Amino acid sequence: QVQLVESGGGLVQAGGSLRLSCAASGSIFSRNVMAWYRQAPGKQRELVAAVPSWGSTNYADSVKGRFTISRDNAKNTVYLQMNSLKPEDTAVYYCNADWVDDTQTYMAYWGQGTQVTVSS
């Protein structure tokens, strides 16, 4: 079983910064993608940023230049540094890890979510 535990959310003023962390534990396939999603009230969950274990990062257009995703493979941890925050960044942020294992089975896991609130 895999568990993802997020931390680092909170309340911040517009223009401020927050850093989210997500620690993964359990049977994690070495070749995986870790990502951050967010869901604002009344909206669908959307991809914010993703970082595979083998390659380059990917960002939503709305956060490019402001957010940075990174990972520490030794710690099975992914981070999201969020700068120049805007009120529209307010959402519950979810950590995600997924992969296709050696049996070609797709696996996906989610954290419990952490609230980020940006005041104007």
Secondary structure by P-SEA (a helix, b strand, c coil): cbbbbbcbbbbbccccbbbbbbbbbcccccccccbbbbbcccccccccccccccbbbbbcccccccbbbbbcccccbbbbbbcccccccccbbbbbbbbbccccbbbbbbccbbbbbbcc
